[in-house]
Amino acid sequence: MKIAFVTIATNKYIKYAENLLESMNKHAFSNTQDQVNLFVFTDKPELFKNHFGRVNPIGVHITHVPFPLISLLRYHYYSNCEVLQNYDYVYHIDCDMIMKDMVGEEILGHRVCVSHPGMSSFDNNSKFPYDRNVAANSGVDIGKGNHYYQNCFQGGESKEFINMCKYLRDQSEEDLRKNYIALWHDESYMNKYMILNTPTVVLPPTYAQPESWSSFGPTKILHIDKNHLQVRKSQ
């Protein structure tokens, strides 16, 4: 199989993508013969050339824009990357994550999400931080939705992932033209999409384990602690 991971890493976040790549060389489908690539959407694609390891990185040039646009526009970037159509599966992974154990065939599925670590114990959907502005494309009515997903790691079969990205690109761009930014940016749009299109595989919070939180079990993918405001301030 051909499996693509995609991430966004511009300016000060590039160093995190380099650490992610190192961890993927050890743990991404390491017990298979599958082809694995990491597409790094970055303002410095030349930094991701001439790497030799299990996972071959591919730099894709994008222009850096300030947060939250750099995150919100991920669906725009991914939907314009035609080469992703040549893969069997495509997964977004935040650049500031590290694989701590083997990640392999258990993540394969048509539409794959991760249960949000902060919401996984809630049994009342009124507590989920959906965007409640029902006039926006990201808006969710009270009573709708039965799960809240972390958008730092999700994906699935390439055709489904690309179709989702195109749909959410159009939804978010329509809201942006109205000067509206969703409550939790790209995550709000993704959760709205998953209400309309139920995931076929839901991975546990161990695939998005915050570094300083109590463990949800043996960690598969760790979300590195950092002060985002400080990192972005220097950009």
Residue pairs with C-beta under 8 A, 6 or more apart in sequence:
1 32
1 34
1 35
1 88
1 89
2 34
2 35
2 37
2 86
2 87
2 88
2 89
3 28
3 29
3 34
3 35
3 36
3 37
3 87
3 88
3 89
3 90
3 91
4 36
4 37
4 38
4 39
4 84
4 87
4 89
4 90
4 91
4 158
5 24
5 28
5 36
5 37
5 38
5 39
5 55
5 90
5 91
5 92
5 93
6 38
6 39
6 41
6 78
6 81
6 84
6 90
6 91
6 92
6 93
7 17
7 20
7 38
7 39
7 40
7 41
7 92
7 93
7 94
7 95
8 40
8 41
8 42
8 62
8 70
8 71
8 74
8 77
8 95
9 16
9 17
9 40
9 41
9 42
9 95
10 41
10 42
10 43
10 44
10 62
10 64
10 70
10 235
11 43
11 64
11 234
11 235
12 231
12 232
12 234
12 235
13 95
13 96
13 231
14 42
14 44
14 47
14 95
16 95
16 96
16 224
17 38
17 40
17 42
17 48
17 95
18 47
19 98
19 224
20 38
20 93
20 95
20 96
20 97
20 98
20 99
21 38
21 40
21 48
21 51
21 53
21 55
21 57
22 53
23 98
23 99
23 100
24 36
24 38
24 54
24 55
24 99
25 53
25 54
25 55
26 54
26 99
27 99
27 100
27 101
27 102
27 103
28 36
28 54
28 55
28 99
28 103
28 104
29 36
29 103
29 104
29 105
30 54
30 102
30 104
31 102
31 104
32 104
32 105
36 54
36 55
36 56
37 55
37 56
37 57
37 58
37 87
38 55
38 56
38 57
38 58
39 57
39 58
39 60
39 81
39 84
40 48
40 57
40 58
40 59
40 60
40 95
41 60
41 62
41 74
41 77
41 78
41 81
42 48
42 59
42 60
42 61
42 62
43 61
43 62
43 63
43 64
44 59
45 59
45 60
45 61
46 59
47 59
48 57
48 58
48 59
49 59
51 57
60 77
60 81
62 77
64 70
64 235
65 73
66 232
66 235
67 228
67 232
68 181
68 185
71 185
71 186
72 172
72 176
72 181
72 182
72 185
72 186
73 172
74 92
74 165
74 186
75 164
75 165
75 166
75 168
75 169
75 172
75 186
75 189
76 169
76 172
76 173
78 84
78 90
78 92
78 161
78 162
78 165
79 162
79 165
79 166
79 169
84 90
84 158
84 161
84 162
85 158
85 159
85 162
86 158
87 158
88 157
88 158
89 108
89 155
89 156
89 157
89 158
89 161
90 155
90 156
90 158
90 161
90 162
91 107
91 112
91 153
91 154
91 155
91 156
91 161
92 151
92 153
92 154
92 155
93 152
93 153
93 221
94 152
94 153
94 223
96 223
96 224
96 226
97 152
97 153
97 208
97 221
97 222
97 223
97 224
98 221
98 222
98 224
99 220
99 221
99 222
100 219
100 220
100 221
100 222
101 218
101 219
101 220
103 207
103 220
103 221
106 203
107 155
107 201
107 203
107 207
108 201
109 156
109 157
109 199
109 200
109 201
110 156
110 157
110 160
110 200
110 201
111 156
111 157
111 160
111 164
111 194
111 197
111 198
111 199
111 200
111 201
112 154
112 155
112 156
112 199
112 200
112 201
112 202
112 203
113 149
113 150
113 154
113 190
113 194
113 199
113 201
113 202
113 203
114 149
114 150
114 152
114 153
114 154
114 202
114 203
114 204
114 205
114 207
114 208
115 147
115 148
115 149
115 150
115 202
115 203
115 204
115 205
116 148
116 149
116 150
116 205
116 208
117 150
117 205
117 208
117 209
117 210
117 213
117 216
119 127
119 128
119 129
119 148
120 204
120 205
120 216
122 128
122 148
125 143
125 144
125 145
125 146
126 142
126 143
128 145
128 147
128 148
128 191
129 148
129 183
129 184
130 139
130 140
130 144
130 145
130 148
130 183
130 188
130 191
130 192
131 138
131 139
131 140
131 182
131 183
131 184
131 188
131 192
132 139
132 140
132 142
132 183
133 139
133 180
133 182
133 183
134 140
134 141
136 175
136 180
136 182
137 171
137 172
137 174
137 175
137 189
137 192
138 171
138 172
138 175
138 182
138 183
138 188
138 189
138 192
139 192
140 191
140 192
140 195
144 195
145 191
145 195
147 194
147 202
148 191
149 187
149 190
149 191
149 194
149 199
149 202
150 187
150 205
150 208
151 186
151 187
151 190
151 191
152 208
152 223
153 203
153 207
153 208
153 221
154 190
155 161
156 200
156 201
164 193
164 197
167 193
168 186
168 189
168 190
168 193
171 189
171 192
172 182
172 186
172 189
175 181
175 182
182 188
182 189
184 191
203 220
204 216
204 217
205 216
206 215
206 216
206 217
206 218
206 219
206 220
206 221
207 220
207 221
208 221
208 223
209 215
209 216
209 219
209 220
209 221
209 222
209 223
210 223
210 225
211 222
211 223
211 224
211 225
212 225
